[in-house]
Amino acid sequence: MSEPATGANGPRAGGGGADRATDAFVAHRNLLFTVAYEMLGSAADAEDVLQETWLRWMKVDLEQVHDQRAYLVRITTRRSLDRLRTMRRRKEAYVGPWLPEPLLTAPDAAEDVELAESVSMALMIVLETLSPTERAVFVLREAFHVGYEEIAAAVGKNTAAVRQIAHRARRHVDARRPREVVSSSQARAALESFQRAFETGDLQGLLDVLAPEVVLISDGGGVKQAAPRPISGADRVARFIVGGLGKAQVALTSIHTVVNGNPAIVLRVNGEIDGVIAVRVEHARITGLYYVRNPQKLTRIASETALTLR
């Protein structure tokens, strides 16, 4: 479906057009932010996309829009695709590993299994391996259950091509995503074991909670000290934690902290947020540690961000 006509001076739906457009945008804002964030992995860029979506939406002739939610998602997807392609160049010049920007979410977000999985750091990292179009198609289809025809309109492909892209992206993601979906209580139990071992300097305790194949990725963005490359293997990861974090007088808080819909650890130094550790848990052991220290990526940890798939 093509985009409806627009007016040069704003909505062409009569005197109340601007109010109706505003109401619709506000009603779907959390959804649109979630779409943009899942596509981009950056809250700052997602906010920019929402601003661009708003400006485009305010020029739409509402009389020609049959499904406001679908139309807003389409605008957001197109703007996100444009930005995702330019972000590729930024990431290529990024210092050290790049991780998604963590978001503090409401505690009950962890109980929404579908949402928690779709915005988890573990899955967001897998989405980084997709092409921009594959990522858009996967996110819209798998997370938001958008129909193939509507996805085709959003990404500028025909329906048959979108089906093929969706199949290819799903196969790619399934081969790399966690093999097991764990409950928030299971993830929290693993984190609490990790925290106890860290706080007591118990190397064996860390080895017990870390899977043999665990990988730690740390993101300092060239601003804060971080491992320049991923660290693999329980022994190497445990020694890095004890020898690095253990010397830094870091306080860990994790009991009720939910980041990207999943239990996580917030690190504080002298009361100030210094980093976030998100985890991937399988079979009660930690298989992935994602440690974000770049201060520019920690601005969404002080207050909750509302996310929704509906």
N, C-alpha and C positions, 0 to 999 in steps of 0.2 A: 504494500500500500504506500502510495506517495505521500509526502508531507502536505498537509492542507495549506491553503493560501495564508499569507501573513499580511499585516498592515504595517506601513512604515512607521506609524506612531503608536503602535501597541495593539492589544487585542481588538478585533473588529466584531465583537459580539454585543455591542450596545454599551450603554453607560455603565452597566454593572460588570462588564467584561473583566476589568482589572481585578475587581474583588473576587470574582469567581475563579480567575486564574490563580490568584494568590492563595485562596482557600484550597484549591486542588494541589498546588505545589506543597503547601505546608502539610497537608494530609498525607502526602506520599514522601515527604523529605527523608525520613529515616530509611525507607526502602531504597530511595535513589542513592543515598550516601552509601548504603551497604553494597549496592551494585557497583558503584564506582570504586569503593575500597577493595572489594574482592578482585576487581580487574586490575587495580593499580598497586595495591599493597602499601599505599601511602595515604594517610589521612589528609595531609596538607594538599596533595594533588586532587584527592577526592573532593575536598571543599572547593577547590578552583573549578572543577568540573561542574559542581552543583551551581556555582555562580554563572557559568556559561550556559547551563541548562535553563536556569531562571531567565536570563536575558533572552534566550531563544523562545522560551515558552511565553513570555510576555508579548511576543509579536504574533502569536498564533491566533488564527480565527477559530475561536472555540466552537462556533456553530458547525464546523466541519469535522470536529473531533468526536468520534463515537465512543472511544475508550480512553479516558484521560490517563489512567495509570499506565496502560500500554504505550501511549504516545510519549509520556514523560520518560519511561524506561528506555524507549528507543532513542530519544535525544541524548540521554545520559550515556548510553552505550556508544553512540557515535562519537561523542566528545571524549569519552574515556579511551576509545580506540586511537583517536588522534594523539592524545597525550601519552598513551602507552608506547607508541612508536617513537616519540621524542625522548621518553624516559630511558629507552634502550641505550641511547648515546650517553646519558648521564651515568648510568650504571657501569658502562664500560670504563669510565674515567674514575669510578668510585675507588677509594682507598680501602683495600681489604675486602672481605666477604660482605655482601649486601643482604640484609634481612628486612622483612616487612616491618612497618612501623607498628609497634604494639599498642593496643587500645584497652584501657580499663573498661570492663563491662559489668553490668549488674550481676550480683551473685546468682540470681535465678536464670541467667543466660546459660549457665552450665547445665541446667536441667532440660534445656531445649536441645536434644541430641543432634537434630538436623542442623540447626544454626551453629552449635558448638563445633561440629565437624567442618562445616563449610568455611568458617573464618579462623580455624585453628592455624597456628603458625606452621605446623607440620604440613598441612595441605597447601597453605599459601606459598610455601617454599617450592612444593611440587609444581604449582601453577606457573612459577617463574620459568619453568623449562618448556612451556608451550609458546607457540607463536602468538602475536597479538590477537589474530582472528580466532585461533583455536581456543585461547583463553576466554574470549568473549562468548563464544558459542558454548563452551563447557559451563561457564558460570551461569549464563542465562538458562540453559537447559537443566543442568543438574541441581543447582541451588534454588533457582526461582521458578523452575518448571514452566518456562515460557514455551509456547508452541513453535514448531519449526518455521511456519510461515512468518510469524512475527519476528523471529530471530533473523530470518533471511532479510526482512525489511530493514532491520537494525544494522546488519553488517554488510549489506549490499551484495548479497549472493542469492542464487536461486535456492529453492527448497531442497532439491536433490543434493546440491553441493553442501548445504548446511548439514544434512543428515550424515553425509560422509565425513565431514569435519568433526561432527559430534562423536561419531563412532571412533574415529582415530584418536581424538583427544581423550575420550573415556578410557580407551585401551592403554594409552600412554600414562594417564594418571593412575589407573588401577594397578599398573605394574610398579608404581613408586610410592603410593600412599600407604599409610599404616595398614597392616594386614588385619588388624583387630580394632574394633571400636570399643574403647573402654569407658566405663562410667566415670562421672566426676569424682565419686568417692574412691575409685581405684586409682585415678590419677593423683588425687590429694594424698592418699596413703603413701604412694611412691615419693611424692614431694616431701612429705613429712619425714620419711626415712632419710632422704637425701639431706634435708635440713639438719636433722640430728647429727648425722655423720659429719657434716661440714662444721657445725658449731663446736663439736668435740674433737675435731681433727682426726677422726677415726677413718684411716685409710681403708681398712678392711670393710667397715660399714659402707663406705662409698662403693667399693668393689661389689658388695652384695646387692646393692640396688641398681647398679649400672649393668646393662646387658653387655656381653663380651664385644659386640659389634657397635657399641654406642659411638655416636659422632657428636662432637661439640663444635658449633659454629658461633663465632663472636664477631660483633659488628661495632667497631669504634668510629668508623667513618673518617679515620685519620685525625680525629680530635681527641679521643680517649684511647688509652692503650688496650689492645686486643690482639688475639692471635691472628697473624697475617693469613693463615690458611686453616681450614678445618682440621681438627684433631680427632683421630680415630683410635678406637680400642679402649677398653675399660681402664687398663693400667695407666696409659698415657693421659687420659682424661682425668682420672682421679688425682694423679700427681700434679697436673696443671691446676686443678681446683685447690688442692691443699697447699701447693707451693706458691700459687698466685693469689687467688682470692683470700686464702687463709691468712696471709700476711697483711691484709689491707684494713683490718678493723672494720669489717663490713657487718652490718646488722641485716638479717634476713627476715622478711615478713611474708607469710604465705597462707596462713590458716584460712582466711576468708577472701583472699585476693583472687579475682577472676580476670584474666587477660585474654582477649579474643575468645570469650566464651568458655575458657578452660582454666582450671587452677594453675597458678603461676607463683613465682617468687619475685618480690620487689626488693632490691638491694639499696640500702641507705648508708651513707657515710656522713656522720655528724648531723643526722636527721634529714639530710637532703637526698633525694632520689639519685642514685648513681647508676642504676641499671635494672634490667628486667630479665629474668630467666624463664622461658617457656620450655615445656618438655613434650616429648613424644613418648608415650608409654605403651608397651606391648607385653602381655603375659606378666604383668605386675613389675616389670623392670623398665628402666629408662633407656630408650634406644636413640633418643635425640635430645640434645640440649641446645637451645637457641638463646644466646646471651647478647642482648642489645644494650650498648653503652653510649652510642652516639647521642649527645644531648638534644640534637634537633629531632630525634625520633622518640623522645620521652615526654613530650608536651601533653600527650593524651593519657598519662598515667595518674595525674592529679585528680581528675574528675571523670565520671563515667560517660561513655559514648553509647547512645542507643542504637542498636542494630536490629534489623528485622528482615525476614525473608518474605514478608507478606504486606 
